[in-house]
Amino acid sequence: MKWLFRLLGIKSSIEKKKDRLILIQKNAFNAQRNGDLRLAGKYLLEAEILETKILEEMEENNERR
């Protein structure tokens, strides 16, 4: 069934959050590379919060099974 969801482009909330996390980490890298450490720190903080949410949601899904 997962292959069908991938084919249609349907993502779970965890997959959506992981995609958002990758984008935020890239933005943090680019900001740091350009010398804007304040913006990079903001992105890294946002990434850390999102990572925590992903882990909590994964734990909830494992408890339900």
N, CA, C and O of each residue as an XYZ file, in Angstrom:
260
protein
N       0.808     -1.187      0.000
C       0.000      0.000      0.000
C       0.857      1.258      0.000
O       0.472      2.284     -0.562
N       2.037      1.170      0.642
C       2.930      2.325      0.699
C       3.383      2.738     -0.690
O       3.550      3.927     -0.962
N       3.580      1.772     -1.566
C       4.015      2.090     -2.926
C       2.965      2.913     -3.660
O       3.300      3.780     -4.467
N       1.692      2.640     -3.378
C       0.612      3.391     -4.014
C       0.607      4.845     -3.534
O       0.418      5.769     -4.325
N       0.817      5.030     -2.243
C       0.878      6.382     -1.699
C       2.048      7.152     -2.313
O       1.913      8.327     -2.656
N       3.198      6.481     -2.449
C       4.357      7.134     -3.059
C       4.089      7.483     -4.509
O       4.485      8.549     -4.981
N       3.417      6.586     -5.216
C       3.102      6.817     -6.615
C       2.190      8.024     -6.783
O       2.369      8.818     -7.707
N       1.230      8.159     -5.908
C       0.274      9.260     -5.977
C       0.784     10.534     -5.306
O       0.162     11.589     -5.425
N       1.912     10.439     -4.602
C       2.472     11.613     -3.942
C       1.841     11.927     -2.611
O       1.981     13.039     -2.102
N       1.147     10.964     -2.038
C       0.510     11.158     -0.742
C       1.537     10.841      0.346
O       2.132      9.763      0.359
N       1.734     11.790      1.253
C       2.732     11.613      2.301
C       2.076     11.652      3.668
O       1.068     12.326      3.880
N       2.674     10.911      4.591
C       2.198     10.957      5.973
C       2.699     12.246      6.613
O       3.540     12.948      6.052
N       2.181     12.536      7.768
C       2.591     13.772      8.442
C       4.073     13.721      8.818
O       4.751     14.748      8.811
N       4.572     12.538      9.142
C       5.991     12.403      9.484
C       6.858     12.677      8.256
O       7.877     13.361      8.356
N       6.459     12.148      7.105
C       7.223     12.378      5.881
C       7.223     13.854      5.498
O       8.237     14.381      5.041
N       6.090     14.516      5.685
C       6.016     15.943      5.389
C       6.950     16.727      6.311
O       7.633     17.653      5.874
N       6.974     16.348      7.587
C       7.839     17.035      8.539
C       9.307     16.778      8.224
O      10.136     17.674      8.386
N       9.639     15.575      7.779
C      11.020     15.278      7.415
C      11.456     16.096      6.206
O      12.590     16.572      6.155
N      10.565     16.262      5.237
C      10.879     17.096      4.078
C      11.096     18.544      4.499
O      12.015     19.205      4.016
N      10.251     19.035      5.399
C      10.384     20.405      5.910
C      11.696     20.551      6.677
O      12.356     21.586      6.583
N      12.081     19.518      7.436
C      13.317     19.541      8.199
C      14.525     19.650      7.271
O      15.455     20.406      7.551
N      14.515     18.912      6.188
C      15.613     18.966      5.225
C      15.738     20.379      4.646
O      16.843     20.902      4.503
N      14.612     20.983      4.317
C      14.617     22.337      3.768
C      15.174     23.341      4.783
O      15.962     24.215      4.423
N      14.772     23.217      6.029
C      15.248     24.131      7.074
C      16.747     23.965      7.283
O      17.463     24.952      7.452
N      17.227     22.721      7.272
C      18.654     22.481      7.459
C      19.469     23.050      6.295
O      20.568     23.567      6.500
N      18.940     22.955      5.091
C      19.628     23.545      3.938
C      19.683     25.065      4.071
O      20.702     25.686      3.771
N      18.576     25.656      4.525
C      18.554     27.101      4.721
C      19.561     27.525      5.788
O      20.226     28.550      5.640
N      19.677     26.746      6.859
C      20.637     27.051      7.918
C      22.061     26.961      7.382
O      22.901     27.806      7.690
N      22.326     25.947      6.588
C      23.657     25.782      6.004
C      24.005     26.966      5.111
O      25.103     27.516      5.194
N      23.053     27.356      4.249
C      23.299     28.472      3.340
C      23.464     29.792      4.089
O      24.293     30.620      3.711
N      22.687     29.989      5.139
C      22.811     31.215      5.929
C      24.171     31.269      6.613
O      24.808     32.322      6.655
N      24.613     30.142      7.145
C      25.917     30.100      7.811
C      27.036     30.307      6.791
O      28.029     30.977      7.071
N      26.866     29.742      5.642
C      27.866     29.878      4.588
C      27.995     31.336      4.131
O      29.083     31.795      3.781
N      26.873     32.049      4.139
C      26.882     33.451      3.740
C      27.280     34.393      4.876
O      27.339     35.608      4.682
N      27.552     33.844      6.049
C      28.028     34.646      7.166
C      26.941     35.203      8.058
O      27.238     35.986      8.960
N      25.695     34.830      7.839
C      24.589     35.319      8.668
C      24.323     34.297      9.779
O      23.426     33.460      9.679
N      25.115     34.391     10.821
C      25.045     33.399     11.893
C      23.769     33.517     12.713
O      23.283     32.523     13.253
N      23.233     34.701     12.810
C      21.988     34.885     13.553
C      20.841     34.145     12.862
O      20.058     33.458     13.518
N      20.745     34.285     11.553
C      19.709     33.598     10.789
C      19.934     32.088     10.812
O      18.982     31.314     10.904
N      21.193     31.676     10.728
C      21.515     30.253     10.784
C      21.082     29.665     12.126
O      20.538     28.562     12.177
N      21.319     30.393     13.197
C      20.902     29.931     14.521
C      19.398     29.813     14.630
O      18.880     28.886     15.254
N      18.699     30.754     14.024
C      17.231     30.708     14.023
C      16.739     29.450     13.307
O      15.851     28.750     13.793
N      17.330     29.178     12.147
C      16.944     27.976     11.403
C      17.287     26.703     12.173
O      16.500     25.756     12.183
N      18.441     26.674     12.812
C      18.840     25.477     13.554
C      17.928     25.234     14.753
O      17.621     24.087     15.082
N      17.499     26.303     15.400
C      16.555     26.158     16.514
C      15.229     25.600     16.012
O      14.644     24.711     16.629
N      14.764     26.130     14.890
C      13.523     25.634     14.294
C      13.661     24.162     13.895
O      12.721     23.383     14.059
N      14.825     23.784     13.374
C      15.078     22.398     12.980
C      15.075     21.480     14.200
O      14.544     20.371     14.146
N      15.659     21.938     15.283
C      15.703     21.128     16.498
C      14.297     20.886     17.049
O      13.983     19.779     17.487
N      13.463     21.907     17.028
C      12.087     21.770     17.505
C      11.323     20.775     16.621
O      10.576     19.932     17.117
N      11.525     20.891     15.319
C      10.854     19.992     14.383
C      11.332     18.557     14.552
O      10.532     17.626     14.456
N      12.630     18.364     14.802
C      13.156     17.016     15.051
C      12.493     16.397     16.270
O      12.158     15.213     16.265
N      12.304     17.192     17.310
C      11.658     16.708     18.525
C      10.218     16.280     18.235
O       9.763     15.244     18.720
N       9.511     17.081     17.445
C       8.135     16.737     17.091
C       8.077     15.445     16.283
O       7.185     14.620     16.480
N       9.030     15.275     15.376
C       9.075     14.058     14.558
C       9.291     12.845     15.451
O       8.600     11.835     15.314
N      10.248     12.944     16.363
C      10.527     11.818     17.257
C       9.325     11.480     18.141
O       9.015     10.307     18.352
N       8.650     12.512     18.656
C       7.478     12.275     19.495
C       6.371     11.589     18.703
O       5.717     10.675     19.207
N       6.161     12.028     17.467
C       5.122     11.424     16.640
C       5.473      9.983     16.278
O       4.594      9.123     16.224
N       6.753      9.719     16.032
C       7.171      8.351     15.724
C       6.961      7.439     16.933
O       6.552      6.288     16.781
N       7.240      7.954     18.132
C       7.022      7.171     19.348
C       5.546      6.887     19.550
O       5.176      5.784     19.953
N       4.688      7.881     19.273
C       3.244      7.684     19.399
C       2.766      6.594     18.436
O       1.956      5.742     18.802
N       3.272      6.630     17.213
C       2.872      5.629     16.225
C       3.331      4.239     16.625
O       2.625      3.264     16.368
N       4.492      4.124     17.244
C       4.986      2.816     17.684
C       4.183      2.285     18.867
O       4.009      1.074     19.004
N       3.695      3.179     19.720
C       2.897      2.753     20.874
C       1.523      2.254     20.437
O       0.951      1.376     21.084
N       0.996      2.794     19.362
C      -0.319      2.405     18.882
C      -0.321      1.014     18.270
O      -1.348      0.336     18.274
N       0.796      0.590     17.754
C       0.874     -0.701     17.075
C       0.944     -1.848     18.009
O       1.013     -2.997     17.572
